């Protein structure tokens, strides 16, 4: 019974947040792009002169902030004719959207969204981060099955390209999370949140040790942020669903409710990955990186104030609010990036994943491993010096490898000059007028 309550308490907000996220994305994109429709659709204006309108409503406007557009799209999607091509593999064709949506919901099973360990997470298993990486890789099956079962060569090629994208960025994501796991010493998300409550860098007690404030955590956080955008097929990595790329990619033959399931998987993935980012790098359900409990212990004269702030910082039901507020910030980042950056080419996408993110994540993992080893053997001073030296060596090696991979025309500093040769002017050739023979 307790497990069922945990499942309901986590998944019910996800389902309720889906229409809100779609509405919020449309409004924010309209604001970014200076469009009026999504922000003003559904405004009700009452007449100034009609006697049928009550006096307190005459001449007033009631704005619905674009909500009718979202409702109309939902009604249209569910009542539109559901069409399936005749030559598809029907079993795989109908199963693919569910396979794509299923991992998005499973990912949240180990995320602690509040301080109440009786209610959250759904399952606090020892291999929580490993479980997240394993489940995130299952989304590839939905993409491949959708392209294969459609009996469409463009859908098949789109599914293969999409699966290559997802697999490529899962590697960088795994290496980024491995660095944080190694530093925290646990695979439990609850343990990672607890590790972030300690002193910053292990010796600065005035701030909490949020991973985003540490050198290795900052690098891992940037890599994870880029990879989670690519994993959810969002711009500028939205090649799997781009109309200009292989006729919309793997979901070319899908429409109405089945297409909505693919979109639901994308939006649920955005919410869940935002929760993972908040848990691993931003202190979880804590609002601010301040150790108020430490302040209350060392400054007893004002301990009442510090204990109250510690209670409000995340050790109460407000922790749930702070957690979802961080998820909302992540969703805003998704939308902001979509409105700002153009779509990458496929070769740029793969080059970024394999030549930049993955080597950088592996180098960050090596630096963290050296720091932990030297710190345990010789102390923090030697560990800090070793980390600085190792980081300098890895950066130099990384730049030298990139320089070797540059094409020859980019290595040379010679500038090409284009000279336009003036051709001699030619006399225009006048058209020959046809003469019509006179008729008698």
Buried (B, 14 or more C-beta within 10 A) or exposed (E): EEEEEBBEBBBEBBEEBBBEBBBBBBBBBBEEEEEEEBBBBBEEEBEEEEEEBEEEEEEEEEEBBBBEBBBEBEEEBEEEEEEBBEEBBEEBBEBBBEBBBBBBBBBBBBBBBBBBEEBBBBEBBEEBBBBBBEBBBBBBBBBBBBBBBBBBEBBBBBBBBBBBBBEBBBBBBBBBBBBBBBBBEBBBBBBBBBBBBBBBEEEEBEBBBBBBBBBBBBBBBBBBBBBBBBBBBBBBBBBBBBEEBBBBBBBBBBBBEBBBBBBBBBBBBBBBBBBBBBBBBBBBBBBBBBBBBBBBEEEEEEBEEBBEBBBBBBBBEBBBBBBBEBBBEBBBBBBEBBBEEEBBEBEEBBBBBBBBBBBBBBBBBBBBBBBBEBBEEEEBEEBBEBBEEBBEEBEEEBEEEEEEEEEEEEEEEEEEEEEEEEEEEEEEEEEEEEEEEEEE
